[in-house]
């Protein structure tokens, strides 16, 4: 049994357990797109676009897990935070 107050984190663990190959494929795609961007402003815009998808478009569980991992690597100091509405509110910065 997996349990945590952070539903997104629990989702990541479930996806790793159940469909790791699909998750790795999505992460590879995100990584490729992100690293193809040379300018910091382009990377920040990409981050913000993905944050909008995460918060507003209700992606499927695998996409949500991949985005969560992406945010933890690219958000400011790897800090996870949500606002009062429960929406991801982290900013772009130097990840861990």
Secondary structure as UniProt FT lines:
FT   HELIX           7..18
FT   HELIX           20..36
FT   HELIX           40..56
FT   HELIX           61..74
FT   HELIX           76..78
FT   TURN            84..85
//
